[in-house]
């Protein structure tokens, strides 16, 4: 067991990642209500000897922190004002030109309650022709799971409906369950 696995074990977390190891995939992680989600997800993936990538505002990539973030798999995202072209197209290009990309994304896009999930990860997975692995950090049972894999159809509504339906089985998984919203309030 490596240091990542030992740290998780010390705090009584279990890792259940049975989705196949891929050279290229998008890892959808929900619910996302805490900064701890990043640390736990990264530790779980690394405990299996896997590397994950993640998007982070370019603002955080300053000396010396940028070296740590890049070593951990960070991909800097320029602000919209300084971005050249579509972020989605840039990430699809990264998939096409790299031998390994396992991109972890949080469709909620924020740690606040939000029923409208971002669709960029669906466009990225479809455009790059890679599967989406569905990850859950379940604070109630202290389990970090990636068991399901989904092939996007290119129909954003169909794909999002499938993914949201998958996460309905984890209504109390979030660190702050009141911030995890799948559907808008009626």
N, C-alpha and C positions, 0 to 999 in steps of 0.2 A: 504494500500500500504506500503510495507516495504522500508527500506532505499535504497535498490538497485533500486527498481521501482521509488522511489522519485528522485533519482539522474538522472536516464534516462529521466524522465519527465521534470526535471529542464532544461535539455539540448535538449528538444524537440524530443527525440527518442521514437518510439513506438515499442512494442514487439508483434509479431504475431506468436506465437508458438501454432500450432494446431495439430501437429503430436502427437500421443498418448504418454502418460507418460509410460516409460518402466523402468523396473528394470535393464535391460541390453541392451545396444545399442552402436553403433558407430555413432558419430555425425560428419559428413563431413562438414567442414566450408570453403567456398570459396566465393569470392576472399580473398586472404590474402596478403595485401601489406603494412600493418602498425602494429606496436606494439599495437595500440589502438584496433585492432580487438579482442585481448585477453581480454582486460578490458571490452569492450562493450558486447562481447559474454558471459562472465562470469556474468556480471551484469544482462543481460537479463534472463539467466537461473535461477539465484538466485532470481530474482524478482518474479518468479513463484513458489518459494519454492523448486526448484529442485537443485540437486547437480550434478556437472559435474567433470569429471576427465580430466587431460591433461598430456602429456608427456613433460618433461623438462630436459635439460642436468643436470646430477648429480652435476656438478660444482656449480650450484646455490643453492644447498641444504646444505648450511653451517649455522652454528649457528650465529644469531638467526633466519635468514630468512627461514631456513628449516621448522620451526614450522608453519609459516604463509603459506608457499607453500603447505605443506601437509594438513593443515586445509582447504585450498581452493580447494583441490582435486588433487594436484600435485603428479605425479609419477616420481621419479628420474630415468633417463636413464644413465647408465654407458657408458663411452666412449667405442668404439669398442675394444680398446686394453684391457680394463678391464672387458668386458662383457663375461659372461659364457653362451654360446649358442646364439641362434637366439632371437633377440628382439621380433619378431613376435610371436614366440612360447612362450616366457615369458608372453606376454600380453594375448595370448589365454589362458594360464594357469591361469592367474589372473581372467579372465572372468569365467573360470570353477570352481574356488575355492572361489569366492566372491559372496555375495548375491546381491550386487549392483555395477554396473560399467556403467557409461554413459561417454564414452571416446570421447572427442572432438579432432579431428585431422584436420590438414590443408594439403590437398593432394599436394599442391605446395611445401610444405616443407621449404619455404623461403619467404621472403618478396620481393625478386627480381623477375624480369620477368622470367618465366620458363614455357615452353609449355609441357615438360615431367613431368607429375605428378607422385608422388610416389604411389606405389600399395600396400604397406604394410597394409593400412587400409582395403583394400578389402580382403586380405588374413586373417586378424584378424577377420573381420566380418563373413566370410565364415567358418573359422576354429572354431569360437566360437558359430556358429549358431545363430547370432544376426542380426537384421535389421540395415540398415544404414539410418539415418535421415539426410536430406540435409538442411544445414543451410546457410543463406546468411546474411551478414551485409552490408546493402545497404546505403552507405553514401549519395547518390543522393536524396533519399527519407527519410533518417533517420529512416529506419525500420530494425529491426532485426527479421528474419523469420526462422522458421523451420516448413514447411508445408508438405513436401513430405517425404515419407518413401519408401525405396527400399530394397528388399530381394535379396542379392547377389546370383548369379547362380553358382559361382565357376569358371566361364570362365572370366578371368581377362580382356581380350579385350572387351568382350560384356559388362561387368559391367562398365568398365571405359568409354566406348562409351556412355552408358546411362547417366552416371553421368556428363560427360562433356557436353552432349547435354542439360541436365537440366540447367547447369550454363550459357549456351549461351544466355538465356533470360535476363541475367544481365550484359551486356557488360560495363555499366558505374557505376556499384555498388561500385567498389573498391574506397578506399580513394585516391589511385593513379592509375587511370584506365589504364595508359600506361604500368603499370607493371603486368596487368592481361592478361595472354595469355592462350588461350585454345588449339589452334592448332599451330604447327610450321609454321613459315613464308614460303611461297611457293617460 
